[in-house]
Amino acid sequence: MKKFFFTLLSLYTLSYAADKGAYLVQKYNCLSCHDFSQKRTGPSFAEIAKKYGTSERAVERVARIIINPPSFMPPFKIPFSQAKKIAQYILKEGAKAAKEKKKHTDDEYIDLWSEFH
């Protein structure tokens, strides 16, 4: 019973973190310059995930970039905990978007190839 309770609690915590990240991305209007899979003014979430990965170290690195960016992105004067939630969301969703984009690209290649046989 304890194991079930802790599993349920950890799933709830992960879900809450993802929801909090999505909320913060919307609150700080990140999608005005970034997209999930296509480059806009700033890099896509998929490009960010490809560059940094999805590890805890990557989350912390991206969070620091959000607070004090090296480029023309405006700095966000937010708590590090919020920046981490945003970074977790960006890297998780970016990895998903990259995977989907690759899947669609592979499917198009296969479909085009089958037309010639």
N, C-alpha and C positions, 0 to 999 in steps of 0.2 A: 504494500500500500504506500509506503514511504517513497519507493522508487517511482511509482506512478505519479504521486504528488509532485516530486521534484522534476520529473519529465514535463508534466503539465505546466509547472511554474516556469521552466526554462523556455518552453514554446511560447508562453504568454509574453515573457520578457523579450524574446527575439521579435515577436510580432509587434510589441509596443515600440521597440527601437526602430523598426522599419516604418511604422506609422508616424512616429515622431520625426524621423528623417524626412519623410515625404511632406509632412506638415511644414517643417522648417524650410525645405527647398521652395515650397510654395510661398511661405511667409516672406522670405528674403528675395523672391522673384528671380531665382537662379535660371529659370527656363527662358528668361528674356534674352539671355546671351548664350545659353547652352541648350543642347538637345540630347536626347538619349542616344541616337545613333548617327546623327549628321552634324558636321561642323557648322557652327554659326559664327557669331562674333568671337566666341570662345570655343575651345575644343569640346567635342561631344563627351558624354559620360562614358561611352564605349572607348574612346581614345584615352581618356584618363585612366580607366580600369586597365587597359592594355599596357599603359606606360608604368603604372605603379603596382598593379596586382590587387589582391583583395585581402592580404594578410593584416593582422593587427598593426604591424609596423607601418604598412601602407596607409591604413586609416589615420594613424597619428600624423604621418607626413602630409597627407592631403588636408587634414584639419589645420595644420600649421600654415599651409599655403592659403587656405580660406581666410584665416585671420590676418595674415601678412603676406599677400601675394607678391611675387617678384615681377609681375607684368603689369599691364594697364588695367587689370581687374581691380575694382575698388576694394579696399580692405574692409572687413566686417568686424566691428567692435562687439563681438559676441563672446560669451563664455566658451572655453575650450570644450566643455561637455557638449554644447550645442554644435560646435564645429565638427566634433567627432560623429555625432548622429548624422549630420549632413554628409560627411565623408563616407560613412558606412553605407548610406543609402545610394550615393553616387557610384561607389565602387561596385556594390551589389547589382544595382540596376544597369550599370554600364557593362558589366560582365554578361548579364542576360542579353542586353541589346546587341553586343558584339557576337554572341553565340547565334542569335536569331539572324543577324545580317549574314553571317557566314553560311548558315543553313540555307537561306534563300539564294545566296550566290551559288552555292553548290547545286541546288535544285535547278536553277536557271541553266547552269552549265550542262547538267545531265539532260535536260529537256532539249536544249539546242543541239546537243550531240546526237540525240535519238532521231532528230528530224532527217539526218543524212543517211540513216541505215534502213 
